[in-house]
């Protein structure tokens, strides 16, 4: 069943959010969903997938190339046909179990045999048209392998043994550790830990025949990070542009903010980046990143001393590869302090312009004796430390990082933290809710563009929301699972218009639009759902219906007399 909340919330708006742009309206109060659908409500259809004895559906990879959703769980992998994820006969799977000897070793080292000493799949990515790459914790002995997509099986040697690789620095040892990985042009970029104890965090590049690169542990570039995501952005495009910049890999995480000394273990959210073409240094920073820089992401209400300082997830919305400058970063944040202890969450957004400005700004440096951080106000060497190789560097006969002057690399070793804070006020503030995951869809209706937010909670609900002129509207709330459990992952299929949402025990497929639920013109228009319009006789999904000037839709005013 579903219920409608008729309460009208008057929320103060601090900044106007223009349609299609992001910076950043604030809703300093709770937002109530307009509609709430209970579990398995007939008005909100969903398809479900689960398997007996299978748990921890933690890793999803959507592949439109072969119309398959790849799913990694504990000791088993699935290839689900997107035609119908609930139809078992359409699916393929195989187990990748941990050998008994590995489980015994894991237990001998003090780990819980019934909890820790299994193979939890943490990485499931496409390498090329024929193979996938998969890594699992393998009873605290991380291991990786390749999968052939044609028969969905692990690649084996001539003797019939599964061909495996050491997963250290790619995959975490501990299944509870937050990590991230992405493949760009055949290279794996991972944010994880590189040792059994879990106290050596690393951002690592590997997989191809090129030089592996990593962060420098001895310089404390990372401080106990919890990685939540990564993104590949092709900033070299369009080809032939005058800057000649390199593509970049971005990482998102929370960590201990050593630049703050007024609290012990103050956590901060970060965005870090490295350049795809980084080859390390020739003498300084050999086999280490020469382009690693990081900056703080701050999601907070104006004049509020308690920010939402812990990032839980990040969705990177890029209109197209060549339009990367209009990328928007949507993050879900919670707070480590008392104000956030009740379960409040916030969604904040950051523009690419903000990110570029921060990384082009001043650096911070630390006094090694006092461990105090300061703004660095002195001249910096050229080319600018931490920057990718551009046409300007090439003019100085620096075609790669291997030719970068030692003075530049020595500078970036100690000046990896940017001084500027990338700030945003919450687009969506929800009290008594703990958001865990987010996906965002860019929707065009007529001449206007809207960003629709799909946000999952730690008790298994999904919120579908939209920001209209700085005021947030939760179009609907859906209870996803029979029993309360966190949303672990959300995959958005923009082609099919579906969401794939995973939890500990099952996977749910939910259509992004639910227009047929609105039975009258008033219900359809007042929903403010950008997917829906009234065609004179019924509420239709505008993505699946030929355009019609008679369509009635009014996202901003909710006026039933307005045509699209």
Helices and strands as residue ranges (DSSP letters): E 2-4, E 35-37, E 46-49, E 59-63, E 68-72, E 76-81, G 88-90, E 92-95, H 100-108, E 121-126, E 131-136, E 143-148, E 153-154, E 164-166, E 180-184, E 187-193, E 201-206, E 213-214, G 217-219, E 226-233, E 248-256, E 267-275, E 293-299, E 310-317, G 321-326, E 328-334, H 338-341, E 345-351, H 352-359, E 364-366, E 373-375, H 391-395, G 401-403, H 406-414, E 417-424, E 428-430, E 435-445, E 448-457, E 461-468, E 471-479, E 489-493, E 498-502, E 507-511, G 515-517, H 521-526, E 532-534, E 539-541
